[in-house]
Amino acid sequence: MKLRFENVAFTYPSGVRALDGIDLSIGAGELVAIVGENGAGKTTLVKMLNGLLHPTSGIVWVGAWNTADHSTAELAARVGFLFQNPDEQLFERSAEREVAFGPRNLGFSERKTRERTRKALKRVGLLAKAQVNPYDMMPFERKLLALASTLAMDPPVLVLDEPSVGQDAAGRARIGRILRNLHRMGKTILLISHDLDFCAEHAKRAVVMAKGCILADGPAHTVFGQADLLRQAAVFPPQIVRLAQALKMPASPLTVGQFVSAYSKERRKGKRAN
Amino acid sequence: MIELRNFSYRYPNQTRPALAGIQLKIPKGQFCGVVGANGAGKSTLCYALSGFVPHFYRGDVSGILRIGGREIAQTTLGILAGEIGLVFQDPFNQISGARFSVREEVAFGLENLGLARRKIETRVSEVLGLMRLAAIADRSPFELSGGQQQRVAIASILAMQPKVLVLDEPTSQLDPHGTAEVFEALDEITRDRETTVVIVEHKLEWLAEFADRVVVLDAGRVVMDGPARKVLADDGLKKLGIGRTQYSEAAASAQKKRLFRRSGILPITLKQARAFFK
């Protein structure tokens, strides 16, 4: 499902201008990273996709829907959210009930709801904790539980706000696998993150935001290589990109694997030249 | 100095101990990182070092935990608060809820310590500058973004100038420049070798850059402990669910592919990686 922001501006009631004329189109099935400093407007921008906020001016399209004409409940069937702070979206007394809430609300039968719930809990590795109260879980588990709730609704668009925060390497790898899987299924995914190593591993396209504007938008390997531009958004290039640049490699690898093969290719070339 | 001798702790109604037989000596002025998989006991260690275990969280404690000669179990939280500062994982838990501006929030702890008005004002403005909060000093702590709240939480603790600073993932919501600033500020604080920093952090890249030492927890036990340079390069971190920096991973992978004959310790920082691959 396509997304489009048409000259979108937003000013908070306090007078803080959070977004300033954003134009952005996301194609169906794209996995786009949105990066930038705290307060750049990333979360404000995506909250418009399910009507939690409405633009002060401009139009936000979710598929063929203008978000101004649809309720948050309607939009929730199209756009699933993983909030930065999972506590904003958890309220049931067991993990299972928490995850079942979405599909049940969408009108699925009890059997189908149960099936989806179990599957989503399994995907995030929490099936064994189905009966545990979310508030007895550790913060990283609550994040995974919130992700399961989103997955259970199976929306065509997913917005993941800092999914890898607070996760250890194993949790990060798990979330990475889920992302790749969703991408393969053709979901449209917006990944908001300060973890550029993680973004570089998964996103093909990157949008850089600062002070309510878009500073850059393009292929990840181009955008993540521009240290000066990223600096304006309080972000550093991914570790592996910095290493490739420090070694003045002509290739622009985004992952450790890409770096090592580019490096080995160069060494072979170097040896032949000698 | 911080000293844990055979320290164990179990939360109420839990069968497994959260910390088991911890032996640690952290000298004054050290910048000590703590890493471990989720659920390894890192936050519990922070609670123990700051006295929340056993004074707030009940449960079973055994062994000894001393900081600067004081036995934590025998010292009240009121006294500890003046000497040990804890920055919580969730900044929301830190904010008092009793103050209406960032400036007042940062002053709150100092007022409770009974400092003179003048002194409070000086320290508050110093810390607001250091944590780049001056521009939002008059905003309500509740109207801030997660990252801004995290800065306020750190500032409130820094203002109290504790001898021991314990931080539980203090940069989780900060942008990369904000993270760099926090680490630089902590580095500055430990430079005089008077203040001790113990920090739980998943961002290994920053520990690699700044920590003197890294302690690795697994299932409540210390399973590795040594200079950051050595611990963070260790191959065993992967099995413990912790991982390594991309610099170490790239070097390990290149070695495995026999692009190098040289063995020895892997790079953990950009500078070391550049030298390694050159």
Interface residues (C-beta under 8 A of the other chain):
Chain A: S14 G36 E37 N38 G39 T43 Q84 N85 M138 P139 F140 E141 E162 V165 G166 Q167 D168 A169 A170 G171 R172 H194 L196 D197 R231 A233 A234 V235 F236 P238 Q239 I240 R242 L243 A246 L247 V256 G257 F259 V260 Y263 S264 R267
Chain B: G36 A37 N38 G39 Q89 D90 F92 E143 S145 G146 G147 Q148 E169 S172 Q173 L174 D175 P176 H177 G178 T179 A180 H202 E205 K238 G241 I242 G243 T245 Q246 Y247 E249 A250 S253 A254 K257 L259 L270 A273 R274 F277 K278
